[in-house]
Amino acid sequence: MNSSNQESLTSNTKLQNTLWGQVARRHRIDPYILYAVALTESRKNGEQNRVTPSPWAINNAGNAYIPGSQQEAEALLNQMLEQGKHNIDVGMMQVNLR
């Protein structure tokens, strides 16, 4: 895909004026790809069957946790680290802490 097609793709999306759109433009990728990765990695089922990425998602060795708040996520993460667990992914995009 050439750059003019890429610009057209990102400029015509509903995600254009969001953080997803800003990051996508910076890295020249489709913002829906970023959003799809976030949903795949940290999907949280909310009210009225609304599905959103969770900024507090934590995964340890294949076990996924979706804490309800930043404080709960921090407590869970600290507990895992105190237990010597190291293969931990965090956040919407599930970045590994190693």
WOJOUR-V593819 format. One record per pair of residues at least 12 apart in sequence whose ideal C-beta (glycine too) atoms are under 10 Angstrom apart, sorted by the first residue. I is the first residue (numbers start at 0). J is the second residue. Records with the same first field share a line. If there is no record, write none. Layout:
I: J ; J
This chain:
0: 27 ; 28 ; 29
2: 27
5: 23 ; 24 ; 27 ; 28 ; 29
6: 24 ; 27
8: 23 ; 27 ; 28 ; 29 ; 30 ; 31
9: 21 ; 23 ; 24 ; 27 ; 28 ; 29 ; 30 ; 31
10: 24
12: 29 ; 30 ; 31 ; 34
13: 30 ; 31
14: 29 ; 30 ; 31 ; 33 ; 34
15: 30
17: 30 ; 33 ; 34
18: 30 ; 33
19: 31 ; 32 ; 33 ; 34 ; 37 ; 52
20: 33 ; 34
33: 52 ; 91 ; 92
34: 51 ; 52 ; 91
35: 52
36: 52 ; 91 ; 92 ; 93
37: 51 ; 52 ; 53 ; 54 ; 56 ; 90 ; 91 ; 92 ; 93
38: 50 ; 51 ; 52 ; 53 ; 91
39: 52 ; 92 ; 93
40: 52 ; 53 ; 56 ; 58 ; 63 ; 88 ; 90 ; 91 ; 92 ; 93 ; 94
41: 53 ; 54 ; 55 ; 56 ; 57 ; 58 ; 63 ; 65 ; 88 ; 89 ; 90 ; 91 ; 92 ; 93
42: 56 ; 63 ; 65 ; 91
43: 55 ; 56 ; 65 ; 66 ; 67 ; 91
44: 65
51: 91
52: 90 ; 91 ; 92 ; 93
53: 65 ; 66 ; 67 ; 72 ; 90 ; 91
54: 66 ; 69 ; 72 ; 89 ; 90 ; 91 ; 92
55: 67 ; 68 ; 69 ; 70 ; 71 ; 72 ; 73 ; 75 ; 76 ; 89 ; 90 ; 91
56: 72 ; 88 ; 89 ; 90 ; 91 ; 92 ; 93
57: 71 ; 72 ; 73 ; 75 ; 76 ; 79 ; 87 ; 88 ; 89 ; 90 ; 93 ; 96
58: 86 ; 87 ; 88 ; 89 ; 93 ; 95
59: 75 ; 76 ; 79 ; 82 ; 84 ; 85 ; 86 ; 87 ; 88 ; 89 ; 96
60: 79 ; 84 ; 85 ; 86 ; 87 ; 88
61: 86 ; 88
62: 79 ; 84
63: 88 ; 93
64: 76 ; 79
72: 89 ; 90
75: 87 ; 89
76: 89 ; 96
79: 96
80: 96
84: 96
85: 97
